[in-house]
Amino acid sequence: MSDKKRASDFVDEERLWARQMYLATFGETSKGGVNRQALSAEEIEARKLLMDWSAEIGLTAFIDDIGNLFFRRDGTDPALAPVMTGSHIDSQPTGGKFDGSYGVVAAFEAIQAIIDAGLELKRPVEVAVWLNEEGSRFAPGMMGSEAYAGVRSLDDMLPVTDREGVSVKDALPAALAATPDATHREFGCPVFAFLEAHIEQGPVLEAEEKVVGVVTGIQGVRRMRVRVTGEEAHAGTTPTAERKDAIQAASKIVTELYEQINEDPQTKFTIGMMNITPNVPSVISSEVLFSIDIRHENSEYLEKMAVRTEAICAEFGDVCKVEAWRIAESDSVYFDDRMTAAVEEACVALKTPYRRMFSAAGHDARQLSYICPTAMIFVPCEKGISHNEAENATPGDLRDGAKVLADVLTKLGNDTDTNTKEV
Ligand SMILES: [Zn+2]
């Protein structure tokens, strides 16, 4: 052990928890949750709070055209690209106190710990706050990270409207005007590495009494729609042989899909939505429209299951017409080995119980992984409950995650090796 100070020793549990709880008052709900949707008045107020935190610890603020915020602590070599950490502060309408906001609070805590330890790093270290990860008001989400990484263009996002007909273009100026002290930044400025801390949103860490999940990737997904078209007819008078019953055909398809696609226990297969037309007790249904969501870590296998789903749907297209189409697809991403190794090493050095794991949910880190070496740090949340006002986590677990984050940022901040995929 060198006698050099470790940033993790300066992570302050009380300070972190106080910030976490204070941020949760912006859009707080009566049931102890948070409703802080993207570009809402509550979210804009929270942005001002982050500006205050940034100023208090001497960081420099930047903002881009979609409203992503960045708070920078300079490094000693101005020519080097920054190490970034952070997440999002928007929430679901009945969201919890920790989803996204923990990654932002932990980022501030880690950088403050680095400063308090008196560590000068070669690279700048930045808190990133990505706009509209959740997509609950403006769908689909991940707007900030996708715009920054060049996955989707600003022009595609600006016309997106919420339920009231307010567009991103309408809502954005108020958010941009709320942080006049932030300097404008272009999308896609080089990033040396990105590290996102987040609650697990699943039950694994708590069940295994681990404190940190070293996230090795994010599982891919295929989202589909199936439309079964039959013929509306009288329930009493139509002979069985002449019926084109959409519910009957859809039931056969659904049964077959659950049997075949669920074959591998690693597969997550969901039919979460089903609309029946006309949905009347004494009328044979003319149409069933349902959703399919398939997830699996192995992208090749996932694609095979999507193709098999399409084949199963086609098989039952005899009496009724069956159409299946894809609405979204993404392959699994595998995070950079050197990044996950760095997180693992920090856990070992801090004697923090950890396990390597794949993320079942999507995160901004997916988009960042397309432009720089990326990894994530998961911390446990109570019973795995998330996207729920009851979402909970312990101050000690949040502290331990921030400690790992602080030490990995320190290491990356002094890494001048260009072997990784620098942009
Ligand atoms: Zn999140």
Residues whose N, C-alpha, C, O or C-beta is under 5 A from the ligand:
A	BS01	ZN	D99 G100
